[in-house]
Amino acid sequence: MLIELNFELEERGVNVVRAVDLSMLQAKENRGYHAAILIGIALSPGYIFRLSKENILDVSEFSEKEAAADKLAEWTADFIRLKGYKAYAQSERNLINGFYDVDTKATPLPHKKIAMLAGLGWIGKSNLLVTREYGSALCMCSVLTNAPLPIQHKPIIRPLCGKCNVCRDICPAKVIHGSNWEEGIHRDLIVDVYHCETCLKCLAHCIWTQKYMKKHLK
């Protein structure tokens, strides 16, 4: 099933598909599902160039691909249910109905935590997922399921940010504290999400995002 699903998602523009084990998580996080499928769509190198080099505020492609990832997660959930299994898409539309805490701006199981469990990347000082291949230029959504999936267990990647503080220094709202992620650290010690302006500067200027941009920019 995963091979077929992977093909269908790639045909629809998805760059990353991962099957992830959730069985070690508490029920309040995985809601009784033992597995997840993570979906990722990469932002284009040209868009990253414009954000970082032309110093513009443009969330158009980011918003478009965030919405596309959500829709494809819902499509994936339907695909899995047609195979006779249960599935729940963690799209914004679904999470807003009781699974998103407005006060803390948090969900029980963020996509980036699932991505970490998949060995895809680490939590950067910006509190965004950072990957070796795309930096933080990846829009994600996830689907929880009880379907039997061929899962490869990957070790958690510890932050590779080192002493780099580009995201902290570039942030106009000064909401990034420069703290390295570690297991158990409270999110608010990394970033003040309540005053974030969503300008995407931390995403675009991350050195790993810049590596992705320079590698693929024509």
C-alpha positions in Angstrom: 0.0 0.0 0.0 2.8 2.4 0.9 4.4 2.0 -2.5 1.2 2.8 -4.3 0.5 5.7 -2.0 4.0 7.0 -2.4 3.6 6.9 -6.2 0.3 8.7 -6.1 1.6 11.5 -3.8 4.8 12.0 -5.9 2.5 12.4 -8.9 0.7 15.1 -6.9 3.9 17.1 -6.2 4.9 15.7 -2.8 8.7 15.6 -2.2 8.8 13.6 1.1 6.7 10.6 2.3 7.7 8.8 5.5 6.0 6.0 7.5 6.5 6.6 11.2 6.1 4.5 14.3 4.0 6.2 17.0 3.5 3.3 19.3 5.9 4.7 21.9 3.8 7.8 22.4 1.0 8.4 24.9 -2.6 8.1 23.8 -3.1 11.9 24.2 -0.5 12.4 21.4 -1.2 9.5 19.0 -4.9 9.2 19.8 -4.6 5.4 19.7 -3.0 5.2 16.3 0.2 3.3 16.1 1.6 4.9 13.0 1.7 8.0 10.9 2.4 9.1 7.3 4.3 12.3 7.0 3.9 14.4 3.9 6.3 17.2 2.9 6.3 19.6 0.0 9.4 21.7 -0.7 9.4 25.4 -1.2 11.1 26.4 -4.5 14.7 27.6 -4.5 13.6 30.7 -6.4 11.1 31.6 -3.7 13.7 31.1 -1.0 16.1 33.4 -3.0 13.4 36.1 -3.2 12.7 35.9 0.5 16.4 36.0 1.6 18.1 38.1 -1.1 15.4 40.6 -2.1 14.3 41.1 1.6 10.6 40.9 0.8 7.6 39.8 2.8 5.8 37.3 0.6 3.9 34.4 2.2 2.2 33.4 -1.1 4.0 30.2 -1.9 4.4 29.2 1.7 0.6 29.5 2.3 -0.1 27.8 -1.0 2.1 24.7 -0.2 0.9 24.6 3.4 -2.7 24.3 2.1 -1.6 21.8 -0.5 0.0 19.6 2.2 -3.2 19.8 4.2 -5.4 18.7 1.2 -3.0 15.9 0.3 -3.1 14.6 3.9 -6.9 14.6 3.8 -6.7 12.8 0.4 -4.3 10.3 1.9 -6.6 9.6 4.8 -9.4 8.9 2.3 -7.1 6.6 0.4 -6.2 4.6 3.5 -9.9 4.3 4.6 -10.8 2.9 1.2 -8.2 0.2 1.9 -10.2 -0.8 5.0 -8.2 1.0 7.7 -8.7 3.9 10.0 -7.0 7.2 9.3 -7.0 10.8 10.6 -5.5 13.7 8.7 -3.9 16.3 10.9 -4.9 19.1 8.6 -5.6 22.6 9.9 -9.3 22.1 9.2 -9.4 19.0 11.3 -7.2 20.1 14.1 -9.1 23.4 14.7 -12.0 21.3 15.9 -10.9 20.6 19.4 -7.2 19.5 18.8 -5.6 23.0 18.6 -5.1 24.9 21.8 -5.7 28.5 20.9 -4.1 29.8 24.2 -0.8 27.9 23.8 -0.8 27.8 20.0 -0.1 24.1 20.1 -1.4 20.7 19.0 -0.9 17.3 20.8 1.3 15.9 18.1 3.1 18.5 15.8 4.1 17.4 12.3 7.7 18.3 13.2 7.7 15.8 16.0 6.6 13.1 13.6 9.3 14.3 11.2 11.9 13.9 14.0 10.7 10.4 14.8 11.1 9.7 11.1 14.8 10.8 11.3 14.1 13.5 8.8 15.6 16.4 10.7 16.0 18.2 14.0 14.4 21.2 15.7 16.4 24.3 15.0 16.8 27.4 17.2 13.9 28.9 15.3 11.8 26.0 16.5 11.3 25.0 12.9 12.2 21.5 11.6 15.6 21.7 9.8 16.6 19.0 7.4 19.9 18.3 5.6 18.2 18.2 2.2 15.8 21.1 2.4 16.8 23.1 5.4 13.5 24.5 6.8 11.9 24.9 3.3 9.4 22.1 3.8 5.7 22.4 4.3 4.3 19.4 6.1 1.2 17.6 7.2 0.6 14.2 8.7 -1.9 11.3 8.8 -2.4 9.1 11.8 -3.4 5.5 11.0 -3.8 1.9 12.1 -2.7 0.6 8.7 0.2 -1.9 8.7 3.1 0.1 7.3 6.7 -0.9 6.5 8.4 1.3 9.1 12.1 1.9 9.4 13.1 3.0 12.9 15.4 6.0 12.7 17.4 7.6 15.6 16.5 11.1 16.7 18.9 13.6 15.1 20.3 16.0 17.6 20.5 19.7 16.6 23.3 20.5 14.1 22.9 24.2 14.6 26.0 24.5 16.7 26.9 28.1 17.5 25.0 29.5 14.5 22.5 32.1 15.5 21.5 33.4 12.1 17.8 32.9 12.7 17.9 34.6 16.1 19.9 37.6 14.7 17.7 38.0 11.6 14.4 37.9 13.5 12.8 41.5 13.4 10.5 40.6 16.3 13.3 39.2 18.4 11.3 36.2 19.4 14.0 33.6 18.9 16.1 33.0 22.1 19.0 31.1 20.6 18.5 28.0 22.6 19.4 24.6 21.3 16.6 22.0 21.4 16.9 19.1 23.8 14.5 16.5 24.9 12.0 17.9 27.5 12.8 21.6 26.8 9.7 23.8 26.9 9.0 25.4 23.5 8.7 28.9 25.1 12.4 28.6 26.0 13.2 28.4 22.3 10.8 30.9 20.8 8.1 33.3 21.8 5.3 32.1 19.4 2.9 34.7 20.8 4.8 37.6 19.2 6.1 35.9 16.0 5.3 37.9 12.9 5.5 35.0 10.5 7.9 36.9 8.3 9.7 33.7 7.3 13.1 35.3 7.6 14.3 32.6 10.0 13.2 29.9 7.5 14.8 31.5 4.5 18.1 32.6 6.1 18.8 29.3 7.9 22.2 28.1 6.6 20.7 24.7 5.8 17.9 26.4 3.7 20.5 28.4 2.0 22.5 25.3 1.1 19.3 23.8 -0.4 18.7 27.0 -2.4 22.2 27.3 -3.7 22.3 23.6 -4.7 19.1 23.7 -6.8 18.9 27.4 -7.9 19.3 27.6 -11.7 
